Amino acid sequence: MKIGIPKEIKNNENRVGATPAGVKELVKHGHEVYVQHTAGEGSGFPDAEYEAAGAKILPTIEDVYATGDMIIKVKEPIEPEYKLCRKGQVLFTYFHFASDRPLTEAMVESGAICIAYETVRDRQGTLPLLIPMSEVAGRMSVQEGARFLEKPQGGRGVLLGGVPGVRPAKVLVLGAGVVGRNAALMAAGLGADVTICDISLPVLRHCSEVMPKNVKTLYSSQHNIEQELPDTDLVIGSVLIPGAKAPHLITKDMVKLMRPGSVMVDVAIDQGGCFETSHPTTHSEPTYLVDGVVQYAVANIPGAVPFTSTLALTNATLPYALRLADLGWVEACKKDPGLADGVNVVDGKITFKAVAEAFDMEYTPLKL
């Protein structure tokens, strides 16, 4: 199979779809890999390393899309790429369709086979291709939140861990999934006073058993969240419904309960955001103010640490990429129902129910 790895063109996205080590494995399996010129430089991987691994370097993104039977990316295609996607071509990347109608319509129109990292499942029912970036995003959310609590960045001027004689910052984490647990651990490690919320009592019990002593658990309800907001310095929103739009856990009116200079980080922005006031931002312009509260909603948080992120992502995606390339997508999905869960759009039809429901569009089960 001919596999294309284009350079990411989303704002400040420096990750790349595969490392040279990943390319070497694909070539070992007899596949041809085409990498766009400088695609890996942002992650610390120059063209020479890809060539040494057996890849061919192509000059433009148009060349890569035109050559590849399967395109391996990091982020969803953006508007300049829509016209490059073609019927029958496999696109293997993060899509987050349910928060982006124009993308969904463009991919339906293209006739491509869209396999979304974020809805692939393993035998345990977890999301193996979402987990590594969720781990990065969870840890980064606290790092970024701590930065924007600084006064020169528009925050209250609060040090997350405090100092002897001064209380640490209060951090509220909404959702105790992979993002939330990593955020809580990072905030706790910095010395913050952390509360983590979820609607699953078994999950909260587990957090209570394994988290540091400065992490408290709280059942997630509107009342409980409203009680926490007035003296919370940093809120991390990390709620996920796989493949579907995120629910709004904090409304516009609830933001008014927070002190000016407090910070809200919406890690769920890829799926539409879990704060009503959220809209996507970029690493170049990451924040805006709502009622004096700093809102951070960068849609590709792990892109800020591309070396770490690209290595972690390739570790997870490579076995699936090899299966797709070796067997073809149809046979690979027949053999692996969890991979079949990743198929969101095929030949102009939406095959993932939550995506169809998000836009009231027609749903066609994959088996049909």
Secondary structure, DSSP 8 states (H G I E B T S, - for coil): -EEEE----STT----S--HHHHHHHHHTT-EEEEETTTTGGGT--HHHHHHTT-EEESSHHHHHHH-SEEE-SS---HHHHTT--TT-EEEE---GGG-HHHHHHHHHHT-EEEEGGG---TTS--TTTHHHHHHHHHHHHHHHHHHTSGGGTS----TT-BTTB---EEEEE--SHHHHHHHHHHHHTT-EEEEEES-HHHHHHHHHHS-TTEEEEE--HHHHHHHGGG-SEEEE----TTS----SB-HHHHTTS-TT-EEEEGGGGGT-SBTT---B-SSS-EEEETTEEEE-BTTGGGGSHHHHHHHHHHHHHHHHHHHHHH-HHHHHHH-HHHHTTEEEETTEE--HHHHHHTT--B--TT-
